[in-house]
Amino acid sequence: MYKSRRRIALIAINLVAAIIFFIIAVSVAPQTKINDYRTHSIVFPVFVTAILFAILTFASVSIYDNFKLKVHKRVMESGGTAYFTEFINKLRFCYSPADFYKIIGEILEKRADCSVYYIERAANYTLYNSPNRITSGEFNQNRSEFMERMIENYQLNWPDGIYFFTEDGGLISNSRHARGFFLVSNCEHFYVMCSYLYLFDDEIYPKLYEEFVRFQNRSRIIESLSEISDLTREWSQLADTQRSFLPQKLPEVERVSFAAYFRPLINVSGDYYTVLPIDETKTFVMLGDVSGKGMAAALIMGLVMNTVKIRENKEDLVGTLRAIDASIKSMHLLDKYTVLFMGIIDTERMRIRYINASMSDPIIITKSPDGYRIKPLSSNCSIVGIIPLDDDIQVAEQRLFSGDMILMASDGVSEVMNKDKVELGDTQLYTDTIKAGAGKSPQEFIDDIANLVISYNGDTRLHDDVTMLAAKIGQTKA
């Protein structure tokens, strides 16, 4: 229904635009015959027609986008489908089986009047079983008999995907005539029984399956981190798990080159960074630092990275920040929060749009007639995950020039102390080192700062994680 309405709307809008264009083109066409190839009388009507065509095209796209939004709200956020839309939205912020079971009870059982059976097929272990009988009275078997039949019909090696079944548990391809459906992923079967499945739009099932798979991956990662943390001799394994969240290799982006440095104080860290290309000219960058150390900080770090990874619209910096805030708060760790810097580097507009959530050190080093100068990317947002965010979060913007170096660093860089307890960030040495390396490659630039941190600390044990991400803007194409 959802796809059909969008398709019909697109065809109708394009057809109307084509008719209008044809009528206008005919009306402005020259009334005289064009017998002489040297005449220029055709130029004006063609020019006018081209402009009108562009205007109609833009109007058609705008009308279609507005119509698509209205159709989405009408179909996906009303009627029976609205229950599953809400369930999917809540599922995005589930990080444990307990979270998952809670929204099953609140939404699928109580509000949508569905019955759920969730089983791990490898061991035939029931993960969740709705307390009520099968919702639809059209099922003749009681719950235990029906589920035994489902287990018998759909074995461990059943392919991953979405399936619909009838009253007696047999497969059916038409969801309109089905009395339930089940999702299969990673040897887990998730059965949902409902007497009014015909009211749900078919577009909702792929979305539900996608979020179900993401939830499985999230919960497994978190469970793995929790199990490892209980064994002190397995910290190195935990560190390897955590590092898997960080980029194994920085992407190659046209007109921007990157380098990173990551040195945790202990095996695990609360520092994180990422570089995610959006399109040919826009790149999402982020660096942050979770409060505290150890397992809890590593867990929050993983949640932040996962939240950003699954966000479809990474250009929406405010939306991404609020999603991170909601993810951290859902863990109820009370004293855990993060500071972070996130931005979009746009090499077409030569701008960086950013939100600085209380990070102290992001800067741009740019060349001027008097040498290199430092422009701060100042904080414009509070810390994330522990206090309410401002209702009106502002996205700041700075102009970029070819050759600019952008530096994002955790406070383990600027706050490292020498034997006299003087922080590196307060010294002229730090400023001079940054300016001196701004003309180098990002990797050489990062290496210079890392070597300075170690030497300034007197080659003794550091007291904080040290993480840096540098981006250098390349030359404009000829």
N, C-alpha and C positions, 0 to 999 in steps of 0.2 A: 504494500500500500504506500509506504513512504517513498520507495524508489519510483513507483509508478507515478505518483503525484508530481515528483520532481521532474520526471521525464516529460510528462504531459505539459507542465508549466513551461519548461524550456522550449519545447516545440511550439507551443502557442505564442510565447513571447517573440521568438525568432520569426514566426510566420507573420505576425502583426507588423513587426519592424520591417520585414521584407516588402510587405504590401505598401506601407507608408513610404518607404524608400522609392519604390517603383512609381507611385503616384507623383511624388515630388520630382523625381527625375524626368518624368514625362512632361510635367507642367513647366519646368524650366528649360526644357530642350529648345533649341533655336527653331523658330517658326519658318525660317527661310531654308531653302534647299542649299546644301553644301556641294556645289559643283566644282568649285575651284579649290584644289588642294592647298593653295597659298592663303586661304582665308583663316583668320584666327577667331572667328565668331564662336567656335566651340569651347574655347578656353574658359570663359566665365561660367557657363552652366556646369561644366565638368568640375570646376573648382568648388562651386556651391554645393553640388551633389556630393562630392567627397567629404566636405565639412559636415553636411547633414548626416551622411552615413556614419561618420565617427561619433557624432552626437547620439544618434539612434543606438549605435553599438554600446556606448557607455550607459545609456539609459536602460537598455535591455539587461545588461549585466547587473545594474543596481536593482532593478525591479525583480530580477530572478533571485538575487541574494536575499532581498527582503522577503520574497515569497517563500524561499526555502526555509528561512528562519521561522516563519509563521507555520509552515507545514510541520517542521520539526517539533515545535511546541504543541501543535494540535494533535499530532500523531504519537510522538514519543513521550509527551508529558501530560497525557490525559488518558482517561479510561483505564483499562487493565494494564496497558503497556507502561503507564506511569509508575506502577509498583516496581517493575523490573528496572526502569530507568533510575529510580531512587536507590534500588539495591545495588546497581552498578556503581553509582556515585559513592555510596558508602563503602563498597568493596575496595575502592582505590586506596582507602586509608585503613585497611585491615592489615595487621602485621603479625597476627598470631591466630591459631585456631579458635581461641576464646573470642577474639574480636569477630571472627567469621560466624561463629555459632550465634553470637548475640544478634547480628543483623538478620540472620535467618529467622530467628524467633520473632523479632520486632516487625520485620517487613513481610517476609514470605508467609509465615504462619499466621500471625495475628491480623495483618492488614490485607494480604493477598489471598488468604484462605487456601494456601498450598500446603502440601505435605512433602517432607524432604527426607531422603535417605542417602547417606554419604558413607562410602565404604572404600577401604584400602584393599584392592583385590589380591595383591601379592600374598598377603597373610589372611585374607578374608576377615579383616578386622573392621568392625563398624566404628566409624569416626563420629557419626551423628545420626540420630533417629528421632524424627518428630514424635512427641508424646501422644498426639491424637491419632485416631484411625485415619485411613486414607480418606482424603477430603471428599472426593466425589462419590456419591452413592451409586454411581453407575458401575463402579468396580465391584464385582461379585465376590471376589476373594477377600479375606481379611488381610491385615497387613503382613503377617508372618508368611502366609501362603503366597501372597503376591511377590514379596521380596525374594523368597526362595526361588520362585520361577525366574525372576529377573537375574539372579545370580547364576542360575543354571544356563539361561539363554546367552548371557553376555560374559564370556570368560575373561581371564587375565590378559590374553593376547588380543583383545578387542581393539581395533585401531582408534587412535585419538580422533576426537571430533564431536559433533553435535548430532543427536539422534532423537527421533520422536517415536512414541509407542502408543499402542491402542489399549483398550480395556483389559485384554488378556495378556498384555506384555509383549505383543508382537510389534515388529518395526513397521512404520508407515512413513511415507515420504511427505505427505501433505499435512502440514501442521494444523490446518483448519479442522481436520478430522481426528486429531490426536487427543489423547487424554493425559499426556505427560511427555516430558523429554528428559534426556540425561546427557551429561558432559563427561567425556573420557579424556584424561590427561595424566601422564606419568603413573599409570597403573591405578589411578583413583577414579571411581565412578560416582558421579553426583546426580541423583535422581530427584526430579521435581514432578509431583503429581498435582494436577489441577483440572477441574471440571469445565473451565471456560477458557481453554487455551486458544480457541478460535478468535478471541478478542484481542490477542497480542499481535503486534506487527512483527513480521518475520525479520525485520532489520535488527531487532533487539537481541536475537540469539547470538550472532557473531560477536557483538559487543560484549555480551555476558561471558562468552567463552574466552575472549581475549583477556578480560579482567580476572577471570578464574585462574587462568594459567599464570598471569603475573602474580596473583596472590600466592599461589603455590611456590613460585620461585622466591618471593620475599620471605615467606614463613620458613622455608628451608634454610635460607641464608642466616636468618636470625636465630633459628634453632641451632644451626651449626656453630655460630659464634657463642651462644650461651653454653653449649656443651663443652666447647673447647676451653672457655674461660674457667671452668671448674677444675681444670687440670693445669696446675702451674707449670709443669714441665712441657706443656704443649703451647707455650706462648709464641714460639716461632711459627707454628702452624696457623695460629690465629692471625699473626702478622701477614702471612702469605694470603690468607683469606681476605684480609682488609685491603691489601695492595691490589687485589683483583678489581676493586672498585675504581682504582685510579687508572688513568690512561696508560696502557702498556707501551704505546708509541703515540707521540703527538701527531695529529693529522697534518698533511701538507695542504696548505691553503694559499691560493694565488694572492700575491702582494702582501702576505703577512707570514712571518716566520716565528716559530715558537721555541722556547726551551724551558725546562722545569728542573727544580731541585727539591728533593724530599729526603729529609733526615730526621726520623722520629727519635725522641728522647729515649724511649724504651721500645720494645718490639712493636707495640701498637701505638697508634697516634690518633689525635682528634683533628689533625690538619687534613685538608683535602683540596683538590683542584681538578679542573676538567677543561677541555677545549672541544667544542661541538660545532662543526660547520652546519649552518642553516641552509645557505644556498651559495651561489658563486661569489657573492659580495658581502655576505653577512656571516659572522662567526660568534657563537656564544662562548664567553669565558667566565670562569668562576674560581675563586679561591676563598677558603674559609678556615675557621679555627673553632673547635668545640671547647667549651669550658671543661677544665679538669683533664685528667689523664686516665689511661687504662681502658678496661672493657666498656664501661658506660659511654665514654667519649667515642670509642671506636664504633659502638652500636649507633650512636647518633650520626656519626660521619657516614655510615652505610645508608642510613635512612635518607639523609640529605642527597647523597649521590643517586640513590634509586629514584627519589622523587623527581629530581631534575631529568633523569634519563627517560622516564616514562611520559614526561610532559610533551604533548604534541606541539603546542604553540610556545616555543622557547623565546619568541620575540616579546611575548607578554611578560615582562620582567616583574611587574607587580603581582600578577597571578601566580607566577612561579614562586615568588617570595612568600606569598600567603599559603601556598601549598606546602612549602617547607615548614613554615610556622605551625600549621595544623598537624603535620606529621610528627614533629618533635613533641608537641603538647599531648598528642594521643598516647605517648609512651608513659606519661604521668611520672616522670623521673624527678620532677620538682626543681632540682637545682641545676639542670642541664639546659644549656642554650648554646647558640653559635653566633659569632660575628662573621660576616662574609661580604665579599665584593662580587657582584655579577654585572656583566656588561655585554653589549652587542657591538662588535667592531664592524663598521660599515665602510668598506673601501671604495664604494661608489660615491657616497655622499661625503666621505672623509670625515666621519664623526664616530665618536664612541658614546652610546647611550648607556647609562649605568645607574645602579642603586648600590650605595655603600652603606651597609648595615654595621656601622661602628668599627670598621677596619681602619687602622691608623696609618697604614703605609702605602696605599696605592698611589702611584704618581705617573706623570708623563714627563720624559726628558726630551726636550725639543731644542733644535739648533736655532740660535739667534745671531745677529751680527756681533755680539759680544761674547760668543761661545755658547755652550749648552746651559739652559736654565731648566728649573724643575717646576712643574705645575701639579699641584695636589689634586687628587680626585676626592674631594672632601666628603665626609660622612653626611648622609641625608636621611638616615633611618636608624631606628633604635635596634638593640639586639633582638635576636629572633628565637622564639620558642619558649619564653618564660613570662613575658609581660604582653599585654594587648598591643597589637600593632596600631599605628595611626590609621584613621579612616581614610586620610588623603595622603597616600605615599607618593612622593614625586620622583619622577625619573629625570635625572640630570643629564647634561650633554656637554661634551667638549669637542672642539675641532681638532682634527689630526692633520699632520703634514708628513710628506715622504721623509723617511729617515727617523721619525719619532720612535722612541723606545718606551713601552708601557711596562711598568714593574708592579706586580702584586706580590706581597710578602706577608707571612705571618709575623706576629710580634716577637718570635724567637730570633729574628734577624736584628731588628732595631734595639731590642731590650737586652741583648747579650752584654755582659759587663766585663771590664778589665779588672786588674787587681785593686784598682782604686775605687771600684764600684761606680764607675762612670759608664752610662749606657752608650752603646755604639751610635745609636740614632741621634744623639745629642752632639756628636763630634763633627768637626770640619773634615776629618779623615773620611768619614762615611759619605759625606756630600761630594768630596773630591773624587772618590773612587767611582761613585755612580756617574758623575759627569765624564770622567776619563774613559769609562767603558761604553758610553752611549753610542759611540761610533762603531763599535765592534759588532760581531754577530751576537744573537741572543745567548747562545751557549757560552761564548767567551765572557760576555757580560755577567751571566749568572755565576760562572766559575770564579771570576774576580771577587764577587761579593761573598761567595761561600768561603773562599780562602781567607778573606778579610775577617769573617766571623770567627773562624777557627783560630787565626793568629791573634786576634784581639782578645779572645778568651784565654789566651796564654796556654793553648793546647791542653787545657784541663777539661773536665767533663762538663758538657753543656747542661743547662737547667731547663731547657724548653725545646719543643720540636722546631725544626727549621725547614720552612717550605717557601719556595719562590716560583713564580711563573712570569716569564718575560715574553713580550710580543713586540716585534719590530715591523713597522710599516714600510713596505717596499716602494720602489719607484713607480710613478704613473706610466702606463703603457704609452708608447710613442704613437 
